[in-house]
Amino acid sequence: MSCLETRGEDLLLRIHVQPGAKSSAVAGRHGDAVKIRLRARPVEGAANAALCAFLCASLGLSRRQVALLRGETARDKVIAIHAPGSAARALLQEWTQDSSPATENP
């Protein structure tokens, strides 16, 4: 699986999470995944909730459009994004490029 795949109307995004960072941001590529740094600690699902909130805010999506498919307790995760025909696709493709700059979320 590459960083970003299309399955029907959904996009599958492979993510490598770094919890406990100074700020939440997209940090480019990490192997075959997009690396995302999160302020949240990996305690009682806080990092997973923060990841979904970060993706929703960054991509302009509602919470129901983002779902964690795999990796609930791991750093490597697969996220399903239901955003047919949206601007989110272009931003996700930008994130999956090898030389993408960090994108911070306040």
C-alpha positions in Angstrom: 0.0 0.0 0.0 1.3 3.5 -0.8 0.7 6.4 1.5 -2.6 7.2 -0.2 -5.0 4.8 -2.0 -8.5 5.2 -3.4 -11.1 2.6 -2.5 -14.5 3.5 -4.0 -15.3 7.0 -2.7 -13.0 6.7 0.3 -9.3 7.5 0.5 -7.1 5.3 2.7 -4.2 7.2 4.3 -1.3 5.4 5.9 0.1 7.4 8.8 3.0 7.1 11.2 2.2 9.0 14.4 4.7 10.6 16.8 2.7 11.4 20.0 4.0 13.8 22.6 5.4 16.4 20.2 5.7 20.1 20.9 2.9 20.9 18.3 0.7 18.9 16.0 1.9 19.0 12.4 2.4 17.0 9.2 6.1 16.2 9.1 6.5 14.8 5.6 7.1 11.1 4.7 8.1 8.2 7.0 8.8 5.3 4.7 5.5 4.4 3.1 3.4 6.6 5.4 2.8 10.3 6.1 4.4 11.3 9.5 2.2 13.3 11.7 3.4 14.8 15.0 0.8 15.1 17.7 0.8 17.1 21.0 -1.4 14.5 22.6 0.1 11.6 24.6 -0.8 8.0 23.7 -2.9 7.6 26.9 -6.5 6.1 26.8 -7.0 6.9 23.1 -6.1 10.6 23.5 -3.6 10.4 20.6 -6.2 8.7 18.3 -8.8 11.3 19.1 -6.2 14.1 18.5 -5.2 12.6 15.2 -8.8 12.5 13.9 -9.4 16.0 15.2 -6.2 17.2 13.5 -7.1 15.6 10.2 -10.7 17.0 10.3 -9.4 20.5 11.0 -6.6 20.4 8.4 -8.7 18.9 5.7 -11.9 20.8 6.5 -13.9 17.6 7.1 -16.5 16.6 9.7 -15.7 14.0 12.3 -17.9 11.4 10.6 -15.8 11.6 7.4 -12.6 10.3 9.2 -12.3 6.8 10.6 -9.4 4.8 12.1 -9.3 1.5 10.3 -6.1 -0.1 11.7 -3.5 0.6 14.3 -5.5 1.7 17.4 -2.6 1.0 19.7 0.3 1.3 17.2 2.1 4.3 15.8 1.4 3.0 12.3 -2.2 3.6 11.4 -4.6 3.4 8.4 -7.3 6.1 8.2 -10.3 6.0 5.9 -11.3 9.5 4.7 -14.7 9.8 3.0 -14.3 13.0 1.0 -15.5 12.4 -2.6 -14.7 15.3 -4.9 -13.3 17.6 -2.2 -10.3 19.8 -1.9 -9.1 17.4 0.8 -7.8 15.0 -2.0 -5.4 17.7 -3.3 -4.0 18.4 0.2 -3.6 14.7 0.9 -1.7 14.2 -2.3 0.5 17.2 -1.4 1.2 15.6 2.0 2.2 12.3 0.4 4.9 13.8 -1.7 8.5 13.1 -0.6 9.4 16.7 0.0 6.3 18.0 1.6 6.9 20.8 4.2 5.6 20.6 7.7 2.0 21.8 8.1 1.2 22.9 11.6 -2.2 23.1 13.2 -2.6 25.6 16.0 
